[in-house]
Amino acid sequence: MAAPARSQSSLNFVLVIHGGAGVIPKEDLTPEKEKATRATLDAALLAGHSVLARGGKSLDAVIAAIKILEDSPLFNAGKGSVLTAEGTVGMDASIMDGATHKAGACADVKHVKNPIELARLVMDKTPHVLLAGDGAERLAKEHGLQLMSADYFITEHRKLQLLRIQKQAMEKARKAGEKKVQANSLESIGTVGAVALDKHGNLAAGTSTGGMVNKRFGRVGDSPIIGAGTYAHNLTCAVSGTGHGEFFLRGVVCYDIAAKMEYQGVALTNAADDVVMRKLKDAGGRGGVIALDTKGNVAMPFNTEGMYRGVIRADGKPWTAIRKE
């Protein structure tokens, strides 16, 4: 089933979300889990729609949607984040305002319940764009954001996932005659993001993630990097990416889509397809994006087996998909 088409009655506001791109084994996505996942995607869409329907800002709609996904153990963000090689969490998030071109981000935070809120704080309350680690958490404490113990974020599923990945790495190292092999995996599917167009014609984008499973201490991917994992500008589009972060960083993927629109006059769908399905794929990168322009056009290309995604327009009817449909 295709995403709902743009219509004259739904031009005034749109919200698009993703819940990560990568390999989605059918044996892992049971009917019960798929039902729960789609229900959470619907809830996120409706939360953002509620903001937009009452004339709220696209920034606020993005945050409302992402918070729902961060609070769910089904996604790799907030509660349910994947684990580092040390068995801890290190969460990243970013947000960008298409109207002002302001942005905020946080990286490697371990106790903030909703990292997307911290990214907004960095944007609104500091002269900086990105704060990391203890400095970012200090800002969260200063402004009363909800902090949780490390145990809150760690689920049994993520513990087992880490053990499996590390066991595979040990076996690979044994066969290669090496002491250690660092194994990462796109099982980190579940990074979340949202892009929105509000009634005032303003765009915004946000992304939140627990990163890559079994990542080395201190590793930061594309999600908190403006231009790589998140980008928004009213002149072009709002974009949130998900996938193998190192490739999104090298290709500045989200900005690349906007740049094609601004400098070459390429339409949103064509720009997004070219970057994700050609440039990113040819470079060896796997993943996808959600993108939205000020006319309400939506693009959701991905070069992986699947990508959790959804769209809601003014009619308030959520549409979601997981695999290519």
Protein Blocks (a to p, Z undefined) as FASTA:
>chain_A
ZZddddfklmmpccdddebdadddfklmgfklmmmmmmmmmmmmmmmmmmmmnopafklm
mmmmmmmmmmpckbgehehiacdfkopacdddddddfklopacddehiakbmblmlmmmm
mmmmpcbfbdghjllmmmmmmnopacddfklmpcfklmmmmmmmmmmmmmmmmmnopabd
cdddfklgoiacdddddfkopacdddddebjehiaehiacfklpghjlgccdfklmccdd
edjfklmmmnommlmmmmmmmmnopafklmmmmmmmmmmmmnopacddddddfkopacdd
dfbfbdcdddddfkopacddfbdZZ
